[in-house]
């Protein structure tokens, strides 16, 4: 809703912070947030800037910044329990068994979430 309410050319910046052992950057959640906002604003994902921080024991913090003239709108998502990621993995598995045989990536599954 925020993306549809803002000007089409509003810059989108997404920061994700996770524990020091997380391998992917940006995170799947950050990519999902960026894709959803870009689509709502009629932009391509190329207009989303990502910053990933990997430190300490942080489970997952995500900050979406929409940069306007003279102000910034921020939306924040903080994960406080790792079980949400297990639920996501189960959801990805359910999605995968419904697909035709082939090679799929996490991005394929995440793209499907936007259209649900």
C-alpha positions as a printed NumPy array, in Angstrom:
array([[  0.   ,   0.   ,   0.   ],
       [  2.859,   2.388,   0.816],
       [  4.407,   1.75 ,  -2.593],
       [  1.18 ,   2.535,  -4.433],
       [  0.703,   5.76 ,  -2.45 ],
       [  4.15 ,   7.194,  -3.266],
       [  5.532,   8.715,  -6.472],
       [  6.689,   6.166,  -9.054],
       [ 10.333,   7.333,  -8.904],
       [ 10.719,   7.209,  -5.107],
       [ 14.099,   5.6  ,  -4.303],
       [ 13.84 ,   2.341,  -2.321],
       [ 16.618,   1.33 ,   0.07 ],
       [ 16.508,  -1.917,   2.043],
       [ 18.891,  -2.834,   4.855],
       [ 18.964,  -6.325,   6.308],
       [ 20.954,  -7.312,   9.399],
       [ 21.432, -10.962,  10.392],
       [ 23.782, -13.102,  12.487],
       [ 27.414, -13.423,  11.465],
       [ 26.999, -16.924,   9.98 ],
       [ 24.241, -16.105,   7.474],
       [ 25.534, -16.835,   3.979],
       [ 23.076, -15.1  ,   1.639],
       [ 23.055, -11.358,   1.176],
       [ 20.663,  -9.743,   0.694],
       [ 18.324, -12.005,   2.62 ],
       [ 15.246, -13.603,   1.102],
       [ 13.032, -11.335,   3.191],
       [ 14.868,  -8.248,   1.93 ],
       [ 14.493,  -9.435,  -1.665],
       [ 10.791, -10.137,  -1.145],
       [ 10.216,  -6.684,   0.368],
       [ 12.124,  -5.013,  -2.47 ],
       [ 10.28 ,  -6.915,  -5.189],
       [  6.876,  -6.192,  -3.64 ],
       [  7.598,  -2.467,  -3.345],
       [  9.101,  -2.189,  -6.816],
       [  6.073,  -3.927,  -8.315],
       [  3.625,  -1.724,  -6.378],
       [  5.476,   1.383,  -7.565],
       [  5.746,   0.21 , -11.169],
       [  9.549,   0.056, -10.927],
       [ 11.965,  -2.713, -11.81 ],
       [ 14.015,  -4.387,  -9.087],
       [ 17.006,  -2.45 , -10.47 ],
       [ 15.67 ,   0.608,  -8.607],
       [ 16.036,  -1.071,  -5.212],
       [ 19.291,  -0.564,  -3.295],
       [ 20.244,  -3.255,  -0.757],
       [ 22.666,  -3.149,   2.177],
       [ 23.39 ,  -6.338,   4.121],
       [ 25.074,  -6.511,   7.525],
       [ 26.185,  -9.793,   9.069],
       [ 27.195,  -9.526,  12.733],
       [ 26.712, -11.034,  16.172],
       [ 23.615, -13.061,  17.018],
       [ 20.965, -10.916,  15.3  ],
       [ 18.1  , -13.133,  14.131],
       [ 16.804, -10.736,  11.492],
       [ 16.214,  -6.999,  11.186],
       [ 14.925,  -5.436,   7.953],
       [ 14.513,  -1.71 ,   7.317],
       [ 12.836,  -0.385,   4.176],
       [ 13.51 ,   3.291,   3.507],
       [ 11.504,   5.254,   0.974],
       [ 13.408,   8.457,   0.26 ],
       [ 11.265,  11.516,  -0.453],
       [ 12.196,  15.18 ,  -0.827],
       [ 13.037,  16.345,   2.694],
       [ 11.757,  13.207,   4.464],
       [ 12.138,   9.454,   4.71 ],
       [  9.423,   6.877,   5.348],
       [ 10.74 ,   3.716,   7.046],
       [  9.075,   0.355,   7.485],
       [ 10.776,  -2.097,   9.862],
       [ 10.499,  -5.886,  10.233],
       [ 12.296,  -7.593,  13.148],
       [ 12.411, -11.345,  13.586],
       [ 12.698, -12.362,  17.237],
       [ 12.242, -16.126,  16.807],
       [ 14.015, -18.382,  14.308],
       [ 10.956, -20.627,  13.904],
       [  9.529, -18.176,  11.362],
       [ 12.317, -19.254,   9.01 ],
       [ 11.428, -22.932,   9.511],
       [  7.828, -22.108,   8.575],
       [  9.164, -20.383,   5.454],
       [ 11.208, -23.459,   4.533],
       [  8.109, -25.644,   4.908],
       [  6.134, -23.24 ,   2.726],
       [  8.875, -23.389,   0.086],
       [  8.704, -27.204,   0.194],
       [  4.939, -27.179,  -0.282],
       [  5.384, -24.799,  -3.229],
       [  8.089, -26.984,  -4.765],
       [  6.038, -30.192,  -4.814],
       [  3.343, -28.374,  -6.818],
       [  5.827, -27.429,  -9.582],
       [  6.578, -29.385, -12.719],
       [  9.923, -31.224, -12.686],
       [ 12.846, -28.876, -13.263],
       [ 15.39 , -26.605, -11.588],
       [ 14.06 , -23.894,  -9.279],
       [ 15.671, -21.246,  -7.101],
       [ 14.546, -19.553,  -3.928],
       [ 13.827, -16.507,  -6.108],
       [ 11.267, -18.541,  -8.073],
       [  9.445, -19.363,  -4.827],
       [  9.736, -15.796,  -3.492],
       [  8.351, -14.395,  -6.761],
       [  5.326, -16.629,  -6.308],
       [  4.715, -15.182,  -2.824],
       [  4.184, -11.705,  -4.231],
       [  1.319, -12.924,  -6.404],
       [ -0.551, -14.769,  -3.629]])
